[in-house]
Structure formats: structure tokens, C-alpha cells
Amino acid sequence: MFSYDCAKFAGFAKKCTPYQKDLIIEVELNGKMKFDHLLNAIYQQMGICYKVLSANVEYMNGANFGSFQLHVNATNEESEQLEFFLNKNKLLNTTVDYTCRKYS
């Protein structure tokens, strides 16, 4: 329910380019935006696929508080667009490049 991995959707699959990078994004919810609306905006409006790594979200009187981490594979333009969106909605966020070492 909380993962939109483009590789699984053949009709929506994005071609991976060398300009894409893996990022871990941590977001603090402050009650101004609902968790599910935020995830929907990231995938539906921006077309950015993600996986939820962890989430600690509390629902109080219709407001969402807490934090969550997303793993996204995005271009520089998409990551800037996501950062602008989060900042515009006054959501505290941190982005870290993610490097996964593969062993053969």
C-alpha cells in the first residue's frame, strides 16, 4: 500500500538513466498535511516512485504527526522538485544520497 516501485508497473516504468540517484528522504509531519495525501502527491503529481523504509505517524483529530523515511530513485530535477514541494508545504526534511554496495 505504501510503495510505488515503477519497475513493477510495466505501463508506468521509467527508464533508468545514469543521472538518477538513490536517495533517502526523511520527512517530519507537522499536522498540516496528511500522510497519505503527501505520498499520493509524490507519486501521482510528481511521478516519483518510492518505498517507505520506516514510518512513525500518529493521527490526532484528523492531523498527522511524526516522521517517515522514503527511498527514492530520482533525477536531480525530480529531487529538487520534491524538496521544493516539501519546503513549500513547510515540512521539515532531510535528504541523503544512498549508496548500496553490491557483492558478486
C-alpha positions as CSV (number, residue, x, y, z in Angstrom):
1,M,0.0,0.0,0.0
2,F,2.8,2.5,0.8
3,S,5.2,1.5,-2.0
4,Y,5.1,2.7,-5.6
5,D,8.0,1.0,-7.3
6,C,7.9,1.9,-11.0
7,A,9.8,-1.2,-12.0
8,K,6.7,-3.3,-11.0
9,F,4.3,-1.3,-13.3
10,A,5.2,-2.0,-16.9
11,G,2.9,0.7,-18.2
12,F,4.4,3.3,-15.9
13,A,8.0,2.2,-15.8
14,K,10.6,4.9,-16.1
15,K,13.8,4.2,-17.9
16,C,16.8,4.3,-15.6
17,T,19.3,6.9,-16.7
18,P,22.8,7.4,-15.4
19,Y,21.6,10.7,-14.0
20,Q,19.3,9.1,-11.5
21,K,20.5,8.5,-8.0
22,D,19.2,6.7,-4.9
23,L,18.1,9.0,-2.1
24,I,16.9,8.5,1.5
25,I,14.4,11.3,2.4
26,E,13.3,11.8,6.0
27,V,10.2,14.0,6.5
28,E,8.7,15.4,9.7
29,L,4.9,15.7,9.6
30,N,3.6,18.7,11.5
31,G,-0.1,18.2,11.2
32,K,-0.6,20.5,8.2
33,M,-0.7,17.7,5.6
34,K,-2.0,14.1,5.8
35,F,0.5,11.3,5.3
36,D,-1.5,9.5,2.6
37,H,-2.1,12.8,0.7
38,L,1.6,13.5,0.8
39,L,2.5,10.1,-0.6
40,N,-0.2,10.4,-3.3
41,A,1.2,13.8,-4.3
42,I,4.7,12.4,-4.6
43,Y,3.7,9.6,-6.9
44,Q,0.6,10.9,-8.8
45,Q,1.6,14.6,-9.3
46,M,5.4,14.4,-9.5
47,G,5.7,10.8,-10.9
48,I,8.4,9.9,-8.3
49,C,8.4,6.3,-7.3
50,Y,9.3,5.5,-3.7
51,K,9.5,2.8,-1.0
52,V,8.6,3.6,2.6
53,L,11.5,2.5,4.8
54,S,10.1,3.4,8.1
55,A,7.1,5.4,9.4
56,N,6.1,6.6,12.9
57,V,2.9,8.5,12.2
58,E,0.3,9.5,14.8
59,Y,-3.2,10.6,13.9
60,M,-4.8,13.1,16.3
61,N,-8.1,14.9,15.4
62,G,-7.5,14.4,11.7
63,A,-4.0,15.8,11.8
64,N,-0.9,13.7,11.1
65,F,2.3,14.0,13.3
66,G,5.5,12.0,13.2
67,S,8.2,11.2,10.7
68,F,8.9,8.7,7.9
69,Q,11.7,7.8,5.6
70,L,11.4,7.2,1.9
71,H,13.8,5.5,-0.5
72,V,13.5,7.2,-3.9
73,N,15.3,6.8,-7.2
74,A,15.2,10.2,-8.9
75,T,17.0,12.6,-11.2
76,N,18.4,15.9,-9.9
77,E,15.4,17.7,-11.3
78,E,13.0,15.4,-9.6
79,S,14.8,15.6,-6.3
80,E,14.8,19.4,-6.5
81,Q,11.1,19.4,-7.3
82,L,10.4,17.1,-4.3
83,E,12.5,19.3,-2.0
84,F,10.7,22.4,-3.2
85,F,7.3,20.7,-2.7
86,L,8.2,19.7,0.9
87,N,9.6,23.1,1.8
88,K,6.5,24.9,0.2
89,N,4.3,22.8,2.5
90,K,6.5,23.7,5.5
91,L,7.5,20.1,6.1
92,L,11.0,19.7,7.6
93,N,13.0,17.3,5.5
94,T,16.5,15.8,5.1
95,T,17.9,14.2,2.0
96,V,20.9,11.8,2.0
97,D,22.5,10.1,-1.0
98,Y,22.2,6.4,-0.6
99,T,24.9,4.1,-1.9
100,C,24.3,0.4,-1.8
101,R,27.3,-1.8,-2.3
102,K,26.6,-4.9,-4.3
103,Y,28.8,-8.0,-3.9
104,S,29.2,-10.6,-6.5
